[in-house]
Amino acid sequence: ITKLLPGVGFLISLSKCTTIPVYIHGANKAWPRGKKFPRLFGQISCVFGKPIRYEEFEKIDRNKRIPFILARIENELKNLEKWAEDGFKGKQP
């Protein structure tokens, strides 16, 4: 997972919305970079995480809020990625 850009945190902070982290597993294997066409019969899974409520960040200083939002989302995405890589075994994070 690549690092999230600050604009994501800014938009969440500005809109004060609930965010649902989503991890897409297998897309890079089904359609690798540089390939003109996707592979046939590739498996892609879309995993939805638990909602992250804006209320968690309301009491944090406005200038420090965006890094906290980004860190929380990245952490959730890494948990979803690890769960997917382990074969979707156990309880969903």
C-alpha positions as semicolon CSV with decimal commas, in nm:
position;residue;x (nm);y (nm);z (nm)
1;I;0,000;0,000;0,000
2;T;0,142;0,336;-0,097
3;K;0,147;0,629;0,140
4;L;-0,173;0,832;0,142
5;L;-0,154;1,192;0,028
6;P;-0,248;1,472;0,271
7;G;-0,542;1,572;0,052
8;V;-0,732;1,264;0,169
9;G;-0,703;1,373;0,532
10;F;-0,787;1,732;0,440
11;L;-1,110;1,628;0,264
12;I;-1,215;1,408;0,556
13;S;-1,136;1,687;0,801
14;L;-1,324;1,942;0,592
15;S;-1,633;1,728;0,528
16;K;-1,640;1,568;0,877
17;C;-1,758;1,243;0,722
18;T;-1,737;0,880;0,826
19;T;-1,476;0,693;0,622
20;I;-1,484;0,327;0,523
21;P;-1,141;0,185;0,436
22;V;-1,145;-0,046;0,132
23;Y;-0,867;-0,283;0,028
24;I;-0,866;-0,434;-0,322
25;H;-0,679;-0,765;-0,320
26;G;-0,541;-0,931;-0,632
27;A;-0,583;-0,648;-0,882
28;N;-0,207;-0,624;-0,941
29;K;-0,193;-0,997;-1,023
30;A;-0,496;-0,988;-1,253
31;W;-0,372;-0,683;-1,444
32;P;-0,001;-0,616;-1,379
33;R;0,152;-0,279;-1,458
34;G;0,286;-0,254;-1,810
35;K;0,054;-0,521;-1,948
36;K;-0,182;-0,419;-2,223
37;F;-0,459;-0,660;-2,123
38;P;-0,561;-0,827;-1,798
39;R;-0,507;-1,197;-1,736
40;L;-0,810;-1,416;-1,785
41;F;-0,967;-1,571;-1,478
42;G;-0,781;-1,355;-1,227
43;Q;-0,935;-1,327;-0,882
44;I;-0,994;-0,987;-0,729
45;S;-1,146;-0,933;-0,386
46;C;-1,277;-0,611;-0,241
47;V;-1,258;-0,600;0,140
48;F;-1,442;-0,333;0,338
49;G;-1,312;-0,236;0,680
50;K;-1,494;-0,099;0,980
51;P;-1,613;0,263;0,954
52;I;-1,384;0,531;1,094
53;R;-1,595;0,802;1,251
54;Y;-1,486;1,164;1,232
55;E;-1,576;1,208;1,600
56;E;-1,251;1,024;1,687
57;F;-1,052;1,323;1,559
58;E;-1,271;1,619;1,663
59;K;-1,081;1,695;1,985
60;I;-0,740;1,692;1,816
61;D;-0,592;2,031;1,725
62;R;-0,690;2,127;1,370
63;N;-0,327;2,150;1,252
64;K;-0,242;1,802;1,384
65;R;-0,566;1,633;1,277
66;I;-0,473;1,541;0,918
67;P;-0,168;1,324;1,009
68;F;-0,379;1,140;1,269
69;I;-0,652;1,072;1,013
70;L;-0,400;0,946;0,756
71;A;-0,223;0,725;1,010
72;R;-0,553;0,568;1,120
73;I;-0,662;0,494;0,763
74;E;-0,320;0,354;0,667
75;N;-0,323;0,131;0,974
76;E;-0,667;-0,005;0,887
77;L;-0,564;-0,067;0,525
78;K;-0,249;-0,252;0,636
79;N;-0,459;-0,469;0,868
80;L;-0,697;-0,551;0,582
81;E;-0,402;-0,625;0,352
82;K;-0,244;-0,861;0,606
83;W;-0,575;-1,037;0,659
84;A;-0,618;-1,082;0,281
85;E;-0,260;-1,205;0,235
86;D;-0,317;-1,463;0,511
87;G;-0,604;-1,607;0,309
88;F;-0,896;-1,430;0,480
89;K;-0,859;-1,657;0,783
90;G;-0,975;-1,556;1,126
91;K;-1,185;-1,260;1,225
92;Q;-1,189;-0,963;0,990
93;P;-0,999;-0,667;1,135
